[in-house]
Amino acid sequence: MKKIALSFSLLLIVTTLWAQPTFRLGLKASPSLAWLKPETEDYNREGFRLGFSYGLLTEFMLAEQYGFATGIHISYMGGKLIFPIEEVADAQLFREKERVYRLQNLEIPLTLKMKTREIGYNTYFAKFGFGGSINLKSTADDIFYAADGSSSFSRNDIDIGDDIPLLRVSMILGAGTEYSLGGNTSLVGGITFNNGFTNILKGENEVSGRKQVARSNFLELTLGILF
């Protein structure tokens, strides 16, 4: 999948450089629902977290109905996992940890955007591509549960930067609409699914010795303006 993403991205870049595109620039703010998908045995996902992203939108329209969409986005994502541990504190053995991951990434999406012709003041679009991001900051809140279930304790705002890989690669699928305000200016609204397919955990579980594997995903509502 990484090779497919790289090939797709290179093809989009070469096509854009070869053509004489129409350039558009804009801004976006996107609330999101984020979650982690664990693939390690005995690791369980616990619901969703509210996330957010913002940044620049950039489009190179290669023709009236398709183009290359990219930008620079700061994304706040993460999720919650429960997994087995062995830790002694205050003369008690704790065997389970609930961890809330808070990840801040800088992402550059590389997508192909396909549009309809204008219908009234609206233009509808779909986009597909890949994203590459760099982890800027990673923190977590932990709750430890005793082996007998009688007690627990917590630790908050833990720096887990050493436990999170620097790079994340994802597949991006989206659809939405643009409402023309006149000229090249338009309001943008849509839904985007950002499906991570690289592991966002490092190391092995201290109890089982199994490699820790989880994918980071989020579904966002895109709100923006293009000029």
C-alpha positions, -999 to 999 in steps of 0.1 A, spaced: 0 0 0 29 24 7 42 18 -28 8 25 -43 5 57 -23 40 69 -34 33 60 -71 -1 78 -70 15 109 -54 43 111 -79 18 107 -108 -3 136 -94 28 158 -90 42 151 -125 8 157 -141 4 190 -123 38 202 -133 33 191 -169 -1 209 -173 -9 246 -169 -32 245 -139 -56 271 -124 -44 278 -89 -68 283 -59 -59 289 -23 -81 287 8 -86 279 45 -104 251 63 -115 242 98 -127 206 104 -142 191 136 -138 153 136 -145 120 152 -112 100 158 -106 64 168 -79 38 170 -82 3 154 -61 -22 174 -47 -53 157 -29 -68 187 -46 -95 206 -61 -84 239 -61 -48 228 -96 -33 227 -109 0 213 -130 21 237 -152 46 217 -144 78 198 -126 110 206 -135 145 194 -107 159 171 -100 189 150 -79 200 121 -72 233 104 -50 247 77 -45 257 41 -64 243 11 -46 244 -22 -60 233 -56 -44 230 -90 -73 226 -115 -59 208 -145 -92 210 -164 -128 223 -157 -138 191 -139 -107 176 -122 -75 187 -105 -49 182 -78 -59 191 -42 -34 194 -15 -26 217 14 -10 218 49 -31 207 78 -26 205 116 -47 176 128 -56 166 164 -66 129 166 -62 98 187 -84 74 205 -87 51 235 -73 16 241 -75 -9 269 -47 -35 272 -30 -58 297 -1 -47 318 18 -57 350 26 -28 373 30 -26 411 20 6 429 12 11 466 17 -26 472 -10 -35 446 -7 -53 413 -24 -36 384 -31 -57 353 -50 -35 329 -44 0 315 -69 23 298 -50 49 277 -64 79 260 -40 89 231 -39 126 220 -19 130 188 -10 162 170 2 157 134 12 180 104 -3 164 73 1 171 36 -27 154 16 -22 145 -21 -56 139 -37 -73 139 -71 -104 161 -70 -132 155 -95 -160 181 -99 -194 184 -116 -202 215 -137 -219 242 -117 -256 235 -110 -271 268 -99 -245 281 -75 -234 247 -64 -206 224 -77 -203 189 -63 -170 170 -59 -154 138 -48 -117 133 -40 -94 104 -35 -58 101 -26 -32 97 1 -18 117 30 15 118 47 20 133 81 46 140 108 39 136 145 44 169 163 33 160 198 19 129 216 4 128 251 -18 104 270 -40 100 301 -37 66 318 -60 47 342 -46 16 359 -70 -11 371 -61 -35 400 -60 -72 394 -90 -78 417 -110 -49 403 -111 -32 437 -92 0 429 -75 21 403 -53 52 399 -46 76 370 -18 96 355 -25 125 332 -7 145 304 20 119 300 45 126 272 45 94 250 65 109 220 89 80 222 61 55 218 46 70 186 63 67 152 73 100 135 55 92 102 19 83 94 5 74 59 -32 73 52 -58 69 25 -82 98 20 -117 96 7 -141 126 6 -171 142 -10 -188 176 -7 -200 208 -24 -188 242 -32 -212 272 -32 -201 300 -55 -198 335 -41 -188 349 -74 -157 346 -95 -133 319 -82 -145 324 -45 -166 297 -30 -176 282 3 -167 245 8 -185 219 28 -179 181 29 -171 149 47 -137 133 46 -126 99 58 -89 97 67 -80 60 70 -45 53 85 -28 22 72 6 26 90 11 14 126 10 43 151 24 24 181 60 13 188 73 -16 208 59 -47 224 34 -54 251 52 -60 284 30 -89 293 25 -109 261 56 -98 242 34 -92 212 41 -63 189 18 -34 195 -2 -25 163 -30 0 159 -42 22 130 -54 58 135 -86 69 117 -108 99 117 -140 112 100 -141 150 96 -166 176 86 -148 200 63 -158 237 64 -138 262 44 -134 288 17 -115 288 -16 -104 319 -35 
